[in-house]
Amino acid sequence: MKMVRAFLKIALIILIGTSCSRREKNDLTIISGYVPELASKTIRMELNDSIFDCHVDNSGKFRFEIPFDKPRYLFVKGLDDKLFFLPDDSLLVEKVDDKYKFSGGQSALINNYYSDWKTYSYAVSDTSDLEKYYNQKPHDFLKSVDKWIEIWKKPLYELQKNNPDLNKDFIALENSRIKYMVYRDLNDYNNNNTEIPNDFYQYLNEVNLNDINLMQFDEYNYFLSSYVFLQVRRLNINDKMLNTSKMMDIIQEAFRHELILNDISKEIIRLQISNLCVNDTLMDRFKTICTNTQYKNEMEKNYQTLKPLLKGNKAPDFEFVGLNDKKVTLNDFKGKYLLIDVWSITCTPCIREIPIMEKLKQELKDENIEIIAACMSDASAWEKILIKHGLKEGQYRIENGWNSEFRTDYLKSSGVPVYILIDPQGLIIDARAPKPSENLREIIKNLNI
């Protein structure tokens, strides 16, 4: 295969299946191709807990065999994308101007559909209004959800209309993928932290929490994780560690398939570790639930990295620079409670919280607490944004920002915003405190400062 255009064009031919009309149990799916830019590298495909590697020769050619006999949606490392494969089919992938184009059999139709669907999804996402849905009565809410799902399915219906013989397994998978994508968004909605009546959760009555065939779709995986968080949120528990314990209860009760149990328990504990909602006891419990040794080792490493930031540990020292170039350290706030708002000027959620934080400052101005903001951005950009929002008191920046010791000590791998609460003795109360728009005010008031 030769390059026939002046611009970059990469052709990948994937031949799937055999010449037999019926597939035998020991038949293998043969995948071969020619990708010059991947010469001497490795192509990897992953499905659930299975990994398939293939070495690409120095000319860019490769060939390998995968033992599956039904439609699969696989991430192709090297192409850095997921592709849908049908057995006994052919797929030609061309990369033109950094965009993949597909031709061949039904696999090509489906992959072109996914490429177009991504563009369609951006437009549909901009029109969704969950708050409006939840302001309806439960019965009308469920009708609106059904209509919303139908909107998401329009490209699928068009594909079916134009291709009457479209693979039925794909159609079933795609209907499920879209449904769980919508349900995930519903699970994540918290209605400004106000309680949502149980009647609004009737859509959960028809879900399958143990469909291993759907694990190939990110939307289903995200739905399962969001399901766990939703069930705990409905319990309205304020204790972070108890919340994690309840999550472990739900995971053990809800997920019966070992692969699903391992994947979801790992994802939940990963998120809880990053939010400092895990202790030694909870880590031990995770290790009894999860049977995947690699997962357990990875999460233990994550936990040990963040463990110094747990409640009661001594807060690492820091040095911030103020508007007048005056430097302050942790010791300058000794004897007072300290709340640090870590942000950056490019962080939209950070900017959104500014007026709420300023209001909280005014409410607590006579209390034994200092509320300061520490910006990760460079000095000139930081000063401009302060002027724009009229911010003066308690404003600091972190020299070297994302390359600073503060980032290493406090943020680890987290982004911003991050809210850090420290007691008068310099001990950590919560290094991942909630946002001002959440229940930060209540947490501070409960300190009896």
Phi, psi and omega per residue, in radians:
M1 nan 2.314 -3.072
K2 -2.068 2.698 3.057
M3 -1.340 2.136 -3.016
V4 -1.998 0.072 3.108
R5 -2.189 2.765 -3.136
A6 -1.244 -0.567 3.118
F7 -1.479 2.947 -3.092
L8 -1.119 2.205 3.105
K9 -2.480 2.056 -3.107
I10 -2.014 2.166 -3.125
A11 -1.877 2.286 3.115
L12 -2.193 2.030 3.127
I13 -1.807 2.134 3.140
I14 -2.033 2.006 3.129
L15 -1.807 2.140 -3.044
I16 -2.060 2.260 3.004
G17 1.843 -2.961 -3.128
T18 -2.292 3.119 3.136
S19 -1.460 -0.088 -3.129
C20 -1.235 2.546 3.099
S21 -1.331 -0.477 3.063
R22 -2.158 2.396 -3.098
R23 -1.478 2.266 3.053
E24 -1.431 2.778 -3.074
K25 -1.076 -0.530 -3.089
N26 -1.675 0.141 3.084
D27 -1.209 2.650 3.133
L28 -2.097 2.573 3.020
T29 -1.442 2.173 -3.091
I30 -1.716 2.169 3.139
I31 -2.112 2.149 3.132
S32 -2.391 2.809 -3.108
G33 -3.014 3.117 -3.119
Y34 -2.467 1.860 -3.094
V35 -2.309 1.601 -3.046
P36 -0.936 -0.652 -3.071
E37 -1.256 -0.188 3.108
L38 -1.770 0.226 -3.096
A39 -0.912 2.300 3.100
S40 1.173 0.238 3.086
K41 -1.831 -3.009 -3.129
T42 -2.106 2.325 3.013
I43 -1.707 2.356 -3.117
R44 -2.235 2.392 3.004
M45 -2.111 2.413 -3.106
E46 -2.192 2.428 3.057
L47 -2.511 1.980 -3.054
N48 0.927 -2.058 -3.109
D49 -1.756 0.183 -3.140
S50 -1.735 2.401 3.138
I51 -2.217 2.274 3.134
F52 -2.114 2.082 -3.134
D53 -1.920 2.538 3.066
C54 -2.474 2.235 3.112
H55 -1.391 2.325 3.081
V56 -1.609 2.282 -3.098
D57 -1.274 3.090 -3.012
N58 -1.257 -0.091 3.055
S59 -1.738 -0.170 -3.133
G60 1.785 0.114 -3.139
K61 -1.604 2.599 3.084
F62 -2.644 2.801 3.088
R63 -2.772 2.250 3.032
F64 -2.656 2.945 -2.993
E65 -2.160 2.387 -3.134
I66 -2.197 2.248 -3.093
P67 -1.469 1.272 2.955
F68 -2.371 2.712 -3.043
D69 -2.303 0.445 3.075
K70 -2.538 2.904 -3.079
P71 -0.982 2.421 -3.125
R72 -2.403 2.521 3.086
Y73 -1.970 1.781 -2.957
L74 -2.001 2.452 2.984
F75 -1.378 2.241 -3.129
V76 -1.886 1.748 3.113
K77 -1.251 2.239 -2.998
G78 2.073 -0.931 2.970
L79 -1.424 -0.298 3.096
D80 0.968 0.784 3.112
D81 -2.746 2.870 3.023
K82 -1.676 2.405 3.088
L83 -2.199 2.589 -3.140
F84 -1.754 2.273 -3.100
F85 -2.101 2.313 2.981
L86 -1.836 2.467 3.075
P87 -1.084 2.639 3.076
D88 0.967 0.849 -3.096
D89 -2.444 3.040 3.075
S90 -2.304 2.576 -3.103
L91 -2.468 2.209 3.049
L92 -1.928 2.152 -3.141
V93 -1.981 2.155 3.073
E94 -2.030 2.348 3.096
K95 -1.834 1.930 -3.107
V96 -2.138 2.107 -3.122
D97 0.929 0.812 3.077
D98 1.149 0.301 3.094
K99 -2.212 2.362 -3.136
Y100 -1.441 2.401 3.038
K101 -2.179 2.485 -2.981
F102 -2.127 2.491 3.026
S103 -2.560 2.831 -3.101
G104 2.267 -2.337 -3.104
G105 -1.572 -2.647 -3.101
Q106 -1.143 -0.472 3.056
S107 -1.007 -0.647 3.116
A108 -1.180 -0.765 3.103
L109 -0.986 -0.772 -3.073
I110 -1.207 -0.733 -3.140
N111 -1.216 -0.602 3.019
N112 -1.148 -0.644 3.078
Y113 -1.038 -0.821 -3.135
Y114 -1.110 -0.664 3.118
S115 -1.099 -0.779 3.126
D116 -1.249 -0.585 -3.098
W117 -1.116 -0.604 3.119
K118 -1.052 -0.748 3.106
T119 -1.131 -0.748 3.123
Y120 -1.073 -0.668 -3.064
S121 -1.128 -0.583 3.123
Y122 -1.084 -0.739 -3.125
A123 -1.184 -0.727 -3.125
V124 -1.183 -0.678 -3.138
S125 -1.040 -0.630 -3.117
D126 -1.216 -0.296 -3.092
T127 -1.746 -0.140 -3.096
S128 -1.348 2.446 -3.118
D129 -2.395 1.506 -3.068
L130 -1.131 -0.617 3.137
E131 -1.045 -0.682 3.102
K132 -1.119 -0.696 3.121
Y133 -1.074 -0.785 -3.055
Y134 -1.328 -0.157 3.055
N135 -1.476 -0.046 3.105
Q136 -1.548 3.012 2.987
K137 -1.277 2.664 -3.067
P138 -0.895 -0.737 -3.120
H139 -1.105 -0.779 3.125
D140 -1.202 -0.582 3.089
F141 -1.038 -0.819 -3.117
L142 -1.131 -0.629 3.064
K143 -1.119 -0.711 3.129
S144 -1.131 -0.656 3.102
V145 -1.099 -0.755 3.113
D146 -1.067 -0.717 3.122
K147 -1.155 -0.653 3.128
W148 -1.108 -0.742 3.102
I149 -1.077 -0.710 3.134
E150 -1.096 -0.635 3.098
I151 -1.086 -0.752 3.131
W152 -1.126 -0.464 -3.067
K153 -1.522 -0.062 -3.079
K154 -0.939 -0.812 3.110
P155 -1.078 -0.587 3.110
L156 -1.163 -0.764 3.117
Y157 -1.074 -0.669 3.121
E158 -1.145 -0.710 3.109
L159 -1.105 -0.733 3.114
Q160 -1.137 -0.708 -3.130
K161 -1.070 -0.730 -3.097
N162 -1.438 -0.238 -3.104
N163 -2.396 1.396 -3.058
P164 -1.005 -0.441 -3.114
D165 -1.670 0.338 -3.113
L166 -0.995 2.422 -3.072
N167 -0.923 2.167 -3.060
K168 -1.207 -0.570 3.105
D169 -1.115 -0.719 3.095
F170 -1.089 -0.768 -3.123
I171 -1.026 -0.773 3.137
A172 -1.117 -0.756 3.124
L173 -1.092 -0.749 -3.077
E174 -1.206 -0.667 3.060
N175 -1.044 -0.725 3.126
S176 -1.203 -0.729 -3.137
R177 -1.008 -0.813 -3.112
I178 -1.155 -0.729 3.136
K179 -1.043 -0.820 -3.096
Y180 -1.275 -0.436 3.036
M181 -1.121 -0.782 3.108
V182 -1.162 -0.752 -3.141
Y183 -1.109 -0.602 3.069
R184 -1.052 -0.789 3.128
D185 -1.094 -0.660 3.096
L186 -1.145 -0.727 3.121
N187 -1.051 -0.669 -3.052
D188 -1.341 -0.309 -3.078
Y189 -1.288 2.237 -3.108
N190 -2.056 0.128 3.013
N191 0.891 0.839 3.118
N192 0.976 0.665 3.066
N193 1.183 0.236 3.054
T194 -1.638 2.627 -3.047
E195 -1.209 2.353 3.104
I196 -1.779 2.237 -3.124
P197 -1.011 2.606 -3.081
N198 -1.050 -0.502 -3.109
D199 -1.058 -0.383 -3.136
F200 -1.344 -0.173 -3.090
Y201 -1.789 0.339 -3.130
Q202 -1.131 -0.384 3.122
Y203 -1.082 -0.389 -3.136
L204 -1.286 -0.227 -3.120
N205 -1.180 -0.366 -3.054
E206 -1.880 0.209 -3.085
V207 -1.529 2.705 3.053
N208 -2.004 1.994 -3.077
L209 -1.538 0.021 -3.047
N210 -2.371 0.699 3.115
D211 -1.620 1.663 -3.061
I212 -1.118 -0.478 -3.128
N213 -1.186 -0.439 -3.136
L214 -1.511 -0.120 -3.116
M215 -1.151 -0.243 3.096
Q216 -1.271 -0.196 -3.130
F217 -1.818 2.257 3.119
D218 -1.035 -0.633 -3.095
E219 -1.038 -0.685 3.133
Y220 -1.226 -0.738 3.103
N221 -1.054 -0.780 3.123
Y222 -1.115 -0.660 3.112
F223 -1.068 -0.777 -3.110
L224 -1.085 -0.747 3.101
S225 -1.128 -0.759 -3.127
S226 -1.155 -0.517 3.086
Y227 -1.078 -0.763 3.136
V228 -1.107 -0.822 -3.137
F229 -1.105 -0.668 3.131
L230 -1.102 -0.807 -3.103
Q231 -1.076 -0.640 3.110
V232 -1.284 -0.690 3.127
R233 -1.050 -0.622 -3.140
R234 -1.196 -0.321 3.093
L235 -1.364 -0.312 3.072
N236 0.998 0.900 3.125
I237 -1.748 2.264 -3.093
N238 -1.557 -0.277 -3.111
D239 -1.412 2.113 -3.044
K240 -1.118 -0.752 -3.121
M241 -1.205 -0.660 3.110
L242 -1.150 -0.636 3.067
N243 -1.015 -0.796 3.137
T244 -1.119 -0.692 3.098
S245 -1.058 -0.742 3.104
K246 -1.128 -0.620 3.083
M247 -1.076 -0.711 3.097
M248 -1.094 -0.674 3.081
D249 -1.035 -0.836 -3.090
I250 -1.133 -0.730 3.136
I251 -1.042 -0.802 -3.135
Q252 -1.137 -0.610 -3.096
E253 -1.390 -0.658 -2.958
A254 -1.533 -0.617 -2.961
F255 -1.852 2.001 -3.069
R256 -1.736 -0.451 -3.133
H257 -1.413 2.271 -3.018
E258 -1.035 -0.744 -3.125
L259 -1.125 -0.724 3.116
I260 -1.180 -0.768 3.117
L261 -0.987 -0.790 -3.126
N262 -1.162 -0.810 -3.093
D263 -1.125 -0.780 -3.078
I264 -1.290 -0.684 3.107
S265 -1.105 -0.656 3.097
K266 -1.136 -0.793 -3.109
E267 -1.126 -0.729 -3.138
I268 -1.147 -0.799 -3.105
I269 -1.204 -0.557 3.083
R270 -1.073 -0.814 3.137
L271 -1.157 -0.694 -3.130
Q272 -1.213 -0.610 3.057
I273 -1.114 -0.786 -3.119
S274 -1.117 -0.470 3.108
N275 -1.652 0.138 3.119
L276 1.018 0.752 -3.141
C277 -1.955 0.493 -3.085
V278 -2.356 2.490 3.021
N279 -2.217 -3.059 -3.086
D280 -1.027 -0.732 -3.114
T281 -1.096 -0.746 -3.132
L282 -1.222 -0.600 3.073
M283 -1.135 -0.708 3.100
D284 -1.088 -0.662 3.142
R285 -1.186 -0.725 3.079
F286 -0.981 -0.727 -3.099
K287 -1.183 -0.418 3.070
T288 -1.423 -0.474 3.140
I289 -1.397 -0.812 -3.081
C290 -1.437 2.313 3.139
T291 -1.783 -0.020 -3.107
N292 -1.571 1.948 -3.065
T293 -1.082 -0.696 3.134
Q294 -1.082 -0.773 3.107
Y295 -1.043 -0.777 -3.101
K296 -1.104 -0.715 3.131
N297 -1.174 -0.721 3.129
E298 -1.085 -0.785 -3.089
M299 -1.244 -0.583 3.080
E300 -1.127 -0.698 3.093
K301 -1.098 -0.775 3.093
N302 -1.042 -0.758 -3.102
Y303 -1.107 -0.781 -3.123
Q304 -1.125 -0.539 3.108
T305 -1.169 -0.684 -3.059
L306 -1.672 -0.193 -3.074
K307 -0.961 -0.646 3.124
P308 -1.051 -0.263 -3.119
L309 -1.664 0.089 3.138
L310 -1.220 2.781 -3.116
K311 -0.947 2.355 3.089
G312 1.687 -0.280 3.104
N313 -1.387 2.698 3.117
K314 -1.188 2.269 3.132
A315 -1.220 2.322 3.081
P316 -1.072 2.575 3.113
D317 -1.226 2.808 3.111
F318 -2.621 2.931 3.051
E319 -2.424 2.105 3.103
F320 -1.961 2.759 3.134
V321 -2.059 2.234 -3.112
G322 -1.559 -3.098 -3.116
L323 -1.072 -0.570 3.140
N324 -1.636 0.301 -3.123
D325 1.180 0.188 3.063
K326 -1.302 2.334 -3.103
K327 -1.704 2.473 3.090
V328 -2.225 2.635 3.099
T329 -2.180 3.074 3.124
L330 -1.026 -0.643 -3.092
N331 -1.095 -0.453 3.136
D332 -1.170 -0.277 -3.105
F333 -1.906 0.159 -3.115
K334 -1.054 2.409 -3.113
G335 1.675 -0.147 3.100
K336 -2.224 2.677 2.938
Y337 -1.197 2.583 -3.101
L338 -2.313 2.249 3.034
L339 -2.034 2.109 -3.139
I340 -1.893 2.145 3.070
D341 -1.721 1.834 -3.118
V342 -1.637 2.167 -3.022
W343 -2.586 3.090 2.999
S344 -2.520 2.771 -3.040
I345 -1.277 -0.303 -3.138
T346 -1.642 0.055 -3.083
C347 -1.680 1.855 -3.117
T348 -1.068 -0.794 3.092
P349 -1.048 -0.583 3.099
C350 -1.094 -0.852 -3.116
I351 -1.091 -0.664 -3.116
R352 -1.097 -0.516 -3.094
E353 -1.474 -0.218 -3.037
I354 -0.976 -0.934 -3.109
P355 -1.098 -0.555 3.121
I356 -1.223 -0.698 3.107
M357 -1.168 -0.685 3.124
E358 -1.111 -0.656 3.087
K359 -1.143 -0.703 3.113
L360 -1.119 -0.666 3.087
K361 -1.004 -0.796 -3.121
Q362 -1.121 -0.687 3.138
E363 -1.117 -0.560 -3.025
L364 -1.901 0.245 -3.028
K365 -1.096 -0.431 -3.132
D366 -1.725 0.100 -3.118
E367 -1.683 2.945 -3.095
N368 -1.454 1.034 3.138
I369 -2.577 2.416 3.038
E370 -1.844 2.268 3.079
I371 -1.994 2.028 -3.096
I372 -2.208 2.755 3.080
A373 -2.007 2.357 3.134
A374 -2.147 1.991 -3.023
C375 -1.674 2.402 -3.133
M376 -1.479 -0.149 -3.024
S377 -1.470 2.951 -3.123
D378 -1.260 2.857 -2.958
A379 -1.050 -0.842 -3.047
S380 -1.140 -0.774 3.128
A381 -1.154 -0.657 3.132
W382 -1.105 -0.802 -3.118
E383 -1.104 -0.654 3.134
K384 -1.131 -0.740 -3.106
I385 -1.235 -0.541 3.083
L386 -1.136 -0.740 3.114
I387 -1.107 -0.755 -3.119
K388 -1.024 -0.693 -3.079
H389 -1.743 0.074 3.106
G390 1.129 0.681 -3.087
L391 -1.747 2.329 -3.135
K392 -2.377 -1.043 -3.031
E393 -1.221 2.352 3.031
G394 1.212 0.440 -3.115
Q395 -1.795 2.208 -3.129
Y396 -2.402 2.857 3.020
R397 -2.201 2.788 -3.113
I398 -1.861 1.953 -3.136
E399 -1.071 2.399 -3.106
N400 1.229 0.071 2.984
G401 0.650 -1.938 -3.053
W402 -1.241 -0.173 3.075
N403 -1.859 0.259 -3.044
S404 -1.516 2.841 3.033
E405 -1.142 -0.575 3.120
F406 -1.032 -0.767 3.120
R407 -1.064 -0.763 -3.141
T408 -1.116 -0.738 -3.061
D409 -1.338 -0.680 -2.965
Y410 -1.888 -0.732 -3.051
L411 -1.528 -0.573 -3.041
K412 1.002 -2.022 -3.138
S413 -1.749 0.094 -3.093
S414 -1.354 2.681 3.002
G415 -1.599 -2.792 3.109
V416 -2.130 2.767 0.101
P417 -1.359 2.655 3.008
V418 -2.313 2.387 -3.133
Y419 -2.070 2.195 -3.020
I420 -2.093 2.196 -3.111
L421 -1.993 2.171 -3.066
I422 -2.196 2.481 -3.093
D423 -1.514 3.023 -3.071
P424 -1.080 -0.349 3.123
Q425 -1.595 0.055 3.130
G426 1.451 0.354 3.109
L427 -1.756 2.548 -3.104
I428 -1.249 2.252 2.970
I429 -1.635 -0.859 3.110
D430 -2.770 1.955 3.136
A431 -1.521 0.011 3.017
R432 -2.400 1.028 -3.129
A433 -1.201 2.757 -3.140
P434 -1.218 2.918 3.122
K435 -1.236 2.762 3.035
P436 -1.011 -0.559 -3.137
S437 -1.327 -0.148 3.090
E438 -1.746 -2.226 -3.058
N439 -1.924 0.528 3.133
L440 -1.070 -0.713 -3.127
R441 -1.014 -0.779 -3.118
E442 -1.138 -0.686 3.139
I443 -1.102 -0.747 3.138
I444 -1.155 -0.745 -3.130
K445 -1.134 -0.538 3.124
N446 -1.269 -0.157 3.097
L447 -1.337 -0.224 -3.107
N448 0.961 0.869 -3.095
I449 -1.342 nan nan
